[in-house]
Amino acid sequence: MNGAKKLTYEYVKNFIEVESDSRCKLISKEYISSQTNMVFNCHCGEEFKATWSNFKHHDKRQCNKCGGRIQWNQDLVKQYIEFESNSGCKLLSKNYINGVSKIFLKCSCGNEFQTTFSNFKNANKRCCDNCTNNQMSIRHRLDLSYVKEYVESYGCDLLSDNYINNSQVLNFKCLTCGNLYSSSFSNFSMSKHKCPSCAIESIKDIKSFSEEHVKGYLAKYGYKLLSEYINCDISLKIECPQGHLFDMDFYHFKNRGQRCWVCYSLKDRSGKNSSTWQGGRTELNLMLRNELKDWKQESLKAHDYKCFISGSNISLNVHHIKSFNIIIKEILDYLKIPFKKQVCDYTELEISHIKQMVVEYHKDNLGIPLCEELHKSFHSRYGFDNSKEQLMNFIQNFDTEG
């Protein structure tokens, strides 16, 4: 896949003056990049500066004089949802509390669903799950001749006479061992070993890790295993060389090189000592991700443990539709808790409030399973401060580029 194309000045101007409904005018005559300041004319007539990134994500769409926040109440929320948003939704809740409290809505299709006003307003959740899946389920379609040629290039014969889509069950014959088997084209194309019989033969000598092996591997780095080992995806209770207790699965310890987040947060990586310093979010994110085990499993279960784009069930990662960095920033802003350099600089009460809101948010906003290769490709293209629009664009490009 190729890198994302640079936006044109005409696209940026049209979004600002037409699509955004901000009533702003773009004064600058050139668009350089998403992080370069441009000059705008506010609806009140005052001029102000903002980057394209800040404008597009609703951080800066007016001058400082107009920058006071709207005090949302039941009537204003109802007006916004049912009329201004053009979503076709109806507000069912009779009592609005705040932007992160759950509200019940009726989707334009008639189904009822729940979200928060913050999520609705930022266009992250404006329809029921069925409509969301229908909008995003754009699948790449191939013809039978291409599929047959592709299968033969990997030493197999396609026995089926028709092809509908990449989820359809097809019949294959392995020309190496003669094995007859069934699979979808999606699974066939994503599997390293196309024939199941050949795959079993190739890995017959590989054994699963024993608990003694895991203990020995942890001990090699000075860590102690304090819980029973089941498999590499189940979280373990581990004690680090400094005596800190933390939870982590063996896969991330062994293959991702992750270690004790408490020790990580105590290291001095501020300023020039860190090339990825983001106001403390890197350390805070590492800790908070440990709270998302249930969210990850629910997200996988909701999509039948398959990659949303390719249909593969191999090496799945769960992708945040809205960037985890942005979620944490919004939660900290709402709680009025400033960024801090180290996790240990937060009070226990602050950590408790942050964790609670992170868990509540993720209950209403499941992730999207992506196979590891596509997940890496997505972040290579778009970075890590991501939006739903980027995911839609990525899916469309996947279908176009094949």
NUTOR-567049 format. One record per residue (C-alpha): residue number from 1; x, z, y. Coordinates in nm, 4 decimals. Each point is the difference from the previous one (the first is absolute). Layout:
BEGIN
NUM | X | Z | Y
...
REM end
This chain:
BEGIN
1 | 0.0000 | 0.0000 | 0.0000
2 | 0.1166 | -0.0787 | 0.3486
3 | 0.0296 | 0.2542 | 0.2818
4 | -0.2924 | 0.0571 | 0.2381
5 | -0.0316 | -0.2599 | 0.2760
6 | 0.0572 | 0.1048 | 0.3619
7 | -0.3213 | 0.0253 | 0.1991
8 | -0.0589 | -0.2571 | 0.2716
9 | -0.0688 | 0.0858 | 0.3625
10 | -0.3398 | -0.1715 | -0.0268
11 | -0.1017 | 0.2178 | -0.2970
12 | 0.1064 | 0.3214 | 0.1755
13 | -0.1808 | -0.0958 | 0.3227
14 | -0.3194 | -0.0913 | -0.1851
15 | 0.0015 | 0.3290 | -0.1942
16 | 0.0524 | 0.2058 | 0.3179
17 | -0.2523 | -0.1762 | 0.2221
18 | -0.2666 | -0.0990 | -0.2551
19 | 0.0146 | 0.1615 | -0.3433
20 | 0.0981 | 0.3549 | 0.1018
21 | -0.3012 | 0.0584 | 0.2336
22 | 0.2382 | 0.1985 | 0.2211
23 | -0.0872 | -0.1940 | 0.3195
24 | 0.3747 | -0.0208 | 0.0671
25 | 0.1857 | -0.3081 | 0.1235
26 | 0.3544 | -0.0944 | -0.1047
27 | 0.2167 | -0.0564 | 0.3081
28 | 0.3311 | -0.0637 | -0.1797
29 | 0.0641 | -0.3687 | -0.0626
30 | 0.2173 | 0.0462 | -0.3099
31 | -0.0278 | 0.1834 | -0.3337
32 | 0.3391 | 0.1054 | -0.1413
33 | -0.0650 | 0.2572 | -0.2745
34 | -0.2414 | 0.2756 | -0.1014
35 | 0.2298 | 0.2658 | 0.1507
36 | 0.0582 | -0.1690 | 0.3391
37 | -0.1989 | 0.1256 | 0.2991
38 | -0.2513 | -0.2378 | 0.1580
39 | -0.1970 | 0.0351 | 0.3237
40 | -0.3804 | 0.0328 | -0.0187
41 | -0.2831 | 0.0175 | 0.2498
42 | -0.2345 | 0.2879 | -0.0889
43 | -0.3782 | -0.0482 | 0.0330
44 | 0.0135 | 0.2223 | 0.3096
45 | 0.2483 | -0.2360 | 0.1698
46 | 0.3139 | 0.2132 | -0.0436
47 | 0.3075 | -0.1461 | -0.1672
48 | 0.1705 | 0.1758 | -0.2923
49 | 0.2684 | -0.0680 | -0.2634
50 | -0.0264 | 0.0213 | -0.3782
51 | 0.1489 | -0.1628 | -0.3088
52 | -0.2046 | -0.2323 | -0.2210
53 | 0.0315 | 0.2527 | -0.2832
54 | -0.1449 | 0.2819 | 0.2121
55 | -0.2791 | -0.2164 | 0.1377
56 | -0.1030 | -0.1401 | -0.3388
57 | -0.0210 | 0.3422 | -0.1663
58 | -0.2105 | 0.1521 | 0.2784
59 | 0.2738 | 0.2238 | 0.1376
60 | 0.0129 | -0.1624 | 0.3441
61 | -0.2909 | -0.2133 | 0.1206
62 | -0.0466 | 0.1289 | 0.3504
63 | 0.1883 | 0.1263 | 0.3024
64 | 0.0951 | 0.3655 | 0.0423
65 | -0.2914 | 0.0628 | 0.2391
66 | -0.2487 | -0.1146 | -0.2631
67 | 0.1867 | 0.1720 | -0.2809
68 | -0.2235 | 0.3043 | -0.0315
69 | -0.1423 | 0.0377 | -0.3503
70 | -0.3702 | -0.0539 | -0.0707
71 | -0.1806 | 0.3201 | -0.0988
72 | -0.1858 | -0.1351 | -0.3005
73 | -0.3393 | 0.1503 | -0.0881
74 | -0.2859 | -0.0923 | -0.2365
75 | -0.1579 | -0.2509 | 0.2395
76 | 0.3276 | -0.1753 | 0.0925
77 | 0.1088 | -0.0199 | -0.3647
78 | -0.3368 | -0.1452 | -0.1027
79 | 0.0165 | -0.2530 | 0.2864
80 | 0.3524 | -0.1055 | -0.0987
81 | -0.0709 | -0.0320 | -0.3737
82 | -0.3377 | -0.1765 | 0.0169
83 | 0.0507 | -0.2257 | 0.3032
84 | 0.3534 | -0.0260 | 0.1409
85 | 0.1882 | -0.0317 | -0.3297
86 | -0.1959 | -0.3059 | -0.1252
87 | 0.0397 | 0.1438 | -0.3506
88 | -0.3665 | -0.0076 | -0.0996
89 | 0.0255 | 0.3672 | -0.0997
90 | -0.2553 | 0.2744 | 0.0720
91 | 0.0923 | 0.3656 | 0.0628
92 | -0.1836 | 0.2302 | -0.2420
93 | 0.1657 | 0.3313 | 0.0953
94 | -0.1953 | 0.2010 | 0.2585
95 | 0.2850 | 0.2212 | 0.1171
96 | 0.3368 | -0.1272 | 0.1284
97 | 0.2781 | 0.2623 | -0.0108
98 | 0.3300 | -0.1772 | 0.0670
99 | 0.1986 | -0.3136 | -0.0780
100 | 0.1291 | 0.1165 | -0.3402
101 | -0.3199 | 0.1540 | -0.1347
102 | -0.1958 | -0.2003 | -0.2560
103 | -0.2984 | -0.2036 | 0.1159
104 | -0.2490 | -0.1917 | -0.2140
105 | -0.0778 | -0.3634 | 0.0748
106 | -0.2143 | -0.2793 | -0.1403
107 | 0.1984 | -0.3192 | -0.0559
108 | -0.1337 | -0.3383 | 0.1107
109 | -0.0630 | -0.0745 | -0.3704
110 | -0.2233 | 0.3085 | -0.0342
111 | 0.2427 | 0.2253 | -0.1906
112 | 0.0757 | 0.3436 | 0.1412
113 | 0.3589 | 0.1179 | 0.0452
114 | 0.1976 | 0.2680 | 0.1794
115 | 0.3023 | -0.0100 | 0.2245
116 | 0.1255 | 0.1660 | 0.3201
117 | -0.0686 | -0.1282 | 0.3492
118 | 0.3745 | -0.0304 | 0.0557
119 | 0.0282 | -0.2341 | -0.3001
120 | -0.3075 | -0.1956 | 0.1030
121 | 0.1145 | -0.0426 | 0.3600
122 | 0.3433 | -0.1263 | -0.1062
123 | -0.1652 | -0.2574 | -0.2299
124 | 0.1367 | 0.1599 | -0.3162
125 | -0.3379 | 0.0782 | -0.1607
126 | -0.2954 | -0.1975 | 0.1327
127 | -0.1751 | -0.0874 | -0.3232
128 | -0.0680 | 0.1348 | -0.3493
129 | 0.2512 | -0.0326 | -0.2825
130 | -0.1843 | -0.2969 | -0.1526
131 | 0.0176 | -0.1987 | 0.3233
132 | 0.3650 | 0.0998 | 0.0507
133 | 0.0927 | -0.1297 | -0.3451
134 | -0.1969 | -0.3211 | 0.0537
135 | 0.1784 | -0.0624 | 0.3293
136 | 0.3445 | 0.0585 | -0.1463
137 | -0.0464 | -0.1536 | -0.3457
138 | 0.1330 | -0.3439 | 0.0858
139 | 0.1530 | -0.1353 | -0.3161
140 | 0.2376 | -0.2902 | -0.0453
141 | -0.1527 | -0.2725 | -0.2178
142 | 0.2037 | -0.2407 | -0.2105
143 | -0.1011 | -0.2993 | -0.2098
144 | 0.0314 | -0.0188 | -0.3786
145 | 0.2879 | -0.2504 | 0.0035
146 | 0.2170 | 0.2287 | 0.2163
147 | -0.0736 | 0.3041 | -0.2190
148 | 0.0752 | -0.1949 | -0.3187
149 | 0.3296 | -0.1285 | 0.1398
150 | 0.0979 | 0.3483 | 0.1182
151 | -0.0747 | 0.1566 | -0.3400
152 | 0.1997 | -0.2686 | -0.1850
153 | 0.3009 | 0.0598 | 0.2274
154 | 0.0226 | 0.3506 | -0.1512
155 | -0.0088 | -0.1164 | -0.3631
156 | -0.3706 | 0.0517 | -0.0645
157 | -0.3042 | -0.2224 | -0.0585
158 | -0.3290 | 0.0422 | 0.1882
159 | -0.2790 | -0.0319 | -0.2583
160 | -0.2952 | 0.0433 | 0.2382
161 | -0.1641 | -0.3192 | 0.1296
162 | -0.1292 | 0.1264 | 0.3329
163 | 0.1363 | 0.2171 | 0.2834
164 | -0.2210 | 0.1836 | 0.2518
165 | 0.2194 | 0.2604 | 0.1695
166 | 0.3059 | 0.2187 | -0.0576
167 | -0.2101 | 0.2872 | -0.1459
168 | -0.1574 | -0.2143 | -0.2721
169 | 0.1132 | 0.0802 | -0.3559
170 | 0.1908 | -0.2961 | -0.1465
171 | 0.1381 | -0.0692 | -0.3481
172 | 0.3713 | -0.0621 | -0.0488
173 | 0.2426 | -0.0832 | -0.2808
174 | 0.3652 | 0.1031 | 0.0153
175 | 0.2236 | -0.2892 | -0.1096
176 | 0.2844 | 0.2412 | -0.0815
177 | -0.1696 | 0.2287 | -0.2517
178 | -0.3345 | -0.1766 | -0.0545
179 | -0.2006 | 0.3010 | 0.1204
180 | -0.3583 | -0.0678 | 0.1221
181 | -0.1153 | 0.2260 | 0.2821
182 | -0.2373 | 0.0260 | 0.2975
183 | 0.0780 | 0.0884 | 0.3598
184 | -0.0983 | -0.0900 | 0.3562
185 | 0.2181 | -0.2475 | 0.1873
186 | 0.0705 | 0.2716 | 0.2562
187 | 0.1488 | 0.2296 | -0.2649
188 | 0.1833 | -0.2906 | -0.1663
189 | 0.1669 | -0.1094 | 0.3251
190 | 0.1021 | 0.3545 | 0.0996
191 | 0.1317 | 0.1121 | -0.3407
192 | 0.3714 | -0.0219 | -0.0679
193 | -0.0658 | -0.0624 | -0.3705
194 | -0.2934 | -0.2420 | -0.0355
195 | -0.0702 | 0.0590 | -0.3678
196 | -0.0933 | 0.3620 | -0.0934
197 | 0.1631 | -0.0340 | -0.3413
198 | 0.3283 | -0.1185 | 0.1536
199 | -0.0234 | 0.2759 | 0.2608
200 | -0.0308 | 0.2686 | -0.2685
201 | 0.2955 | -0.1478 | -0.1830
202 | 0.2128 | 0.0065 | 0.3134
203 | -0.0665 | 0.3669 | 0.0760
204 | -0.0229 | 0.1471 | -0.3514
205 | 0.3269 | 0.1897 | 0.0468
206 | -0.1023 | 0.1563 | 0.3286
207 | -0.1122 | 0.3609 | -0.0438
208 | -0.2009 | 0.2164 | 0.2412
209 | 0.1887 | 0.2866 | 0.1605
210 | -0.0036 | 0.3345 | -0.1748
211 | -0.0380 | 0.3242 | 0.1925
212 | 0.3601 | 0.0862 | -0.0883
213 | 0.1195 | -0.3283 | 0.1493
214 | -0.1937 | 0.0692 | 0.3223
215 | 0.1368 | 0.3561 | 0.0221
216 | 0.3524 | -0.1293 | -0.0527
217 | -0.0397 | -0.2725 | 0.2624
218 | -0.1303 | 0.2486 | 0.2586
219 | 0.2726 | 0.2503 | -0.0860
220 | 0.2655 | -0.2664 | 0.0618
221 | -0.0995 | 0.0157 | 0.3669
222 | -0.0458 | 0.3790 | 0.0077
223 | -0.3808 | -0.0017 | -0.0344
224 | -0.2122 | 0.2020 | -0.2456
225 | -0.3173 | -0.1143 | -0.1784
226 | -0.2631 | 0.2779 | 0.0193
227 | -0.2980 | -0.1772 | -0.1598
228 | -0.0790 | -0.2022 | -0.3113
229 | 0.1033 | -0.3672 | 0.0012
230 | -0.2749 | -0.2396 | -0.1160
231 | 0.1004 | -0.3376 | 0.1420
232 | 0.1846 | -0.1425 | 0.2992
233 | -0.3178 | -0.0317 | 0.2118
234 | -0.1208 | 0.3599 | -0.0321
235 | 0.1118 | 0.2361 | 0.2763
236 | 0.2554 | 0.2641 | -0.0987
237 | 0.0792 | 0.3406 | 0.1469
238 | 0.3707 | -0.0098 | 0.0910
239 | 0.2450 | 0.2489 | 0.1535
240 | 0.2799 | -0.1437 | 0.2134
241 | 0.3586 | 0.1379 | 0.0168
242 | -0.0986 | 0.1970 | 0.3141
243 | -0.2903 | 0.1736 | -0.1764
244 | -0.2837 | -0.2018 | 0.1619
245 | -0.2987 | -0.0854 | -0.2195
246 | -0.1637 | -0.3418 | 0.0319
247 | -0.2133 | -0.2481 | -0.1937
248 | 0.1196 | -0.3483 | -0.0961
249 | -0.0398 | -0.2365 | -0.2953
250 | 0.3069 | -0.1013 | -0.2028
251 | -0.0348 | -0.3682 | 0.0955
252 | 0.0567 | 0.0703 | 0.3700
253 | 0.2813 | 0.2443 | -0.0751
254 | 0.1855 | -0.2363 | -0.2336
255 | -0.0797 | -0.3496 | 0.1299
256 | -0.0724 | 0.0584 | 0.3705
257 | 0.2678 | 0.2631 | 0.0608
258 | -0.2443 | 0.2422 | 0.1639
259 | 0.0913 | 0.3667 | 0.0079
260 | -0.1160 | 0.3334 | 0.1473
261 | -0.1980 | -0.0681 | 0.3216
262 | 0.0747 | 0.3524 | 0.1296
263 | 0.3746 | -0.0669 | -0.0093
264 | -0.0681 | -0.3443 | 0.1459
265 | -0.1848 | 0.1519 | 0.2961
266 | 0.2805 | 0.2493 | 0.0699
267 | 0.2694 | -0.2661 | 0.0365
268 | 0.1087 | -0.0981 | 0.3506
269 | -0.0971 | -0.3665 | 0.0280
270 | -0.1111 | -0.0019 | 0.3615
271 | 0.1136 | -0.2576 | 0.2560
272 | 0.2991 | -0.2056 | -0.1055
273 | 0.0093 | 0.1682 | -0.3411
274 | -0.3067 | -0.1980 | -0.1108
275 | -0.0634 | -0.3708 | 0.0247
276 | -0.3664 | 0.0527 | -0.0969
277 | -0.0854 | 0.3013 | 0.2159
278 | -0.3654 | -0.0098 | 0.1102
279 | -0.0614 | 0.3297 | 0.1734
280 | -0.0065 | 0.2013 | -0.3223
281 | -0.2570 | -0.2199 | -0.1769
282 | 0.2388 | -0.1046 | -0.2788
283 | 0.0410 | 0.3596 | -0.1237
284 | -0.3640 | 0.0945 | 0.0597
285 | -0.1205 | -0.3103 | -0.1848
286 | 0.2178 | 0.0802 | -0.3005
287 | -0.1612 | 0.3433 | -0.0285
288 | -0.3570 | -0.1202 | 0.0595
289 | 0.0222 | -0.2793 | -0.2579
290 | 0.0200 | 0.2709 | -0.2657
291 | -0.3596 | 0.0877 | 0.0950
292 | -0.1247 | -0.3477 | -0.0979
293 | 0.0262 | 0.0089 | -0.3800
294 | -0.3802 | 0.0104 | -0.0450
295 | -0.0468 | -0.2702 | 0.2667
296 | 0.2412 | -0.2291 | -0.1823
297 | -0.1793 | 0.0430 | -0.3332
298 | -0.3440 | -0.0518 | 0.1584
299 | 0.1243 | -0.3161 | 0.1735
300 | 0.1372 | -0.1395 | -0.3261
301 | -0.3173 | 0.0931 | -0.1878
302 | -0.2236 | -0.1636 | 0.2640
303 | 0.1818 | -0.3312 | -0.0562
304 | 0.0145 | 0.0257 | -0.3794
305 | 0.3761 | 0.0706 | 0.0097
306 | 0.0774 | -0.3586 | 0.1055
307 | 0.1833 | -0.1557 | 0.2940
308 | -0.2611 | -0.0970 | 0.2597
309 | 0.1664 | -0.3367 | 0.0640
310 | 0.1508 | -0.1156 | -0.3285
311 | -0.2069 | 0.1941 | -0.2538
312 | 0.3159 | 0.1326 | -0.1689
313 | 0.0017 | 0.3527 | -0.1461
314 | 0.3803 | 0.0291 | -0.0014
315 | 0.2099 | 0.2143 | 0.2435
316 | -0.2847 | 0.0818 | 0.2398
317 | 0.0448 | 0.1604 | 0.3428
318 | -0.2939 | 0.1265 | 0.2076
319 | 0.0031 | -0.1542 | 0.3485
320 | -0.1516 | 0.1667 | 0.3081
321 | -0.2326 | -0.2484 | 0.1721
322 | 0.0799 | 0.1874 | 0.3200
323 | 0.3643 | 0.1034 | 0.0283
324 | 0.0735 | 0.3575 | -0.1096
325 | 0.2216 | 0.0329 | 0.3100
326 | -0.2957 | -0.0815 | 0.2244
327 | -0.2318 | 0.2345 | -0.1920
328 | 0.2416 | 0.2923 | 0.0471
329 | 0.0493 | -0.0831 | 0.3689
330 | -0.3777 | -0.0019 | 0.0596
331 | -0.0454 | 0.3291 | -0.1853
332 | 0.2777 | 0.1674 | 0.1998
333 | -0.1469 | -0.1376 | 0.3229
334 | -0.3450 | 0.1305 | -0.0930
335 | 0.1377 | 0.3457 | -0.0884
336 | 0.2137 | -0.0114 | 0.3178
337 | 0.3089 | 0.0821 | -0.2064
338 | 0.3163 | -0.1684 | 0.1367
339 | 0.2547 | -0.1790 | -0.2187
340 | 0.2740 | 0.2357 | -0.1154
341 | 0.3470 | -0.0889 | -0.1205
342 | -0.0213 | 0.1900 | -0.3266
343 | -0.2828 | 0.1030 | -0.2295
344 | 0.1202 | 0.3593 | 0.0159
345 | -0.0682 | -0.0023 | 0.3780
346 | -0.3760 | -0.0113 | -0.0642
347 | -0.1841 | 0.3278 | -0.0520
348 | -0.1737 | 0.0706 | -0.3313
349 | -0.3359 | -0.0258 | 0.1780
350 | 0.0906 | -0.3414 | 0.1460
351 | 0.1100 | -0.1304 | -0.3395
352 | -0.3240 | 0.1320 | -0.1535
353 | -0.2152 | -0.1790 | 0.2599
354 | 0.1968 | -0.3253 | -0.0348
355 | -0.0222 | 0.0038 | -0.3805
356 | -0.3740 | 0.0710 | 0.0105
357 | -0.0712 | -0.2937 | 0.2318
358 | 0.2268 | -0.2352 | -0.1986
359 | -0.1871 | 0.0793 | -0.3228
360 | -0.3418 | -0.0333 | 0.1696
361 | 0.0936 | -0.3359 | 0.1520
362 | 0.1162 | -0.1413 | -0.3331
363 | -0.3201 | 0.1073 | -0.1780
364 | -0.1876 | -0.2524 | 0.2169
365 | 0.2681 | -0.2701 | 0.0059
366 | 0.1267 | -0.1134 | -0.3381
367 | 0.3117 | -0.2142 | -0.0242
368 | 0.0529 | -0.3468 | -0.1463
369 | 0.2090 | -0.0405 | -0.3193
370 | 0.2753 | -0.2589 | 0.0375
371 | 0.2632 | -0.0895 | -0.2571
372 | 0.3445 | 0.1143 | 0.1106
373 | 0.1286 | -0.3506 | 0.0758
374 | -0.2937 | -0.0823 | 0.2324
375 | 0.0146 | 0.3449 | 0.1614
376 | 0.3663 | -0.0473 | 0.0886
377 | -0.0738 | -0.3501 | 0.1267
378 | -0.2785 | 0.1290 | 0.2253
379 | 0.2175 | 0.2649 | 0.1666
380 | 0.2912 | -0.2425 | 0.0240
381 | -0.2260 | -0.2279 | 0.2017
382 | -0.1952 | 0.2516 | 0.2108
383 | 0.2134 | 0.3157 | 0.0114
384 | -0.1673 | 0.3394 | -0.0472
385 | -0.2447 | 0.0460 | 0.2916
386 | -0.2743 | -0.2058 | -0.1581
387 | -0.3660 | -0.0908 | 0.0450
388 | -0.2892 | -0.1380 | -0.2030
389 | 0.0382 | -0.3342 | 0.1807
390 | 0.3578 | -0.0349 | -0.1282
391 | -0.1186 | 0.0624 | -0.3567
392 | -0.2726 | -0.2647 | 0.0356
393 | 0.2560 | -0.2444 | 0.1381
394 | 0.2403 | 0.0785 | -0.2850
395 | -0.2713 | -0.0636 | -0.2610
396 | -0.0971 | -0.3283 | 0.1640
397 | 0.3651 | -0.1102 | 0.0104
398 | 0.0389 | 0.0917 | -0.3673
399 | -0.2979 | -0.2176 | -0.0897
400 | 0.1283 | -0.2844 | 0.2183
401 | 0.3629 | 0.0160 | -0.1135
402 | -0.0803 | 0.0789 | -0.3632
REM end
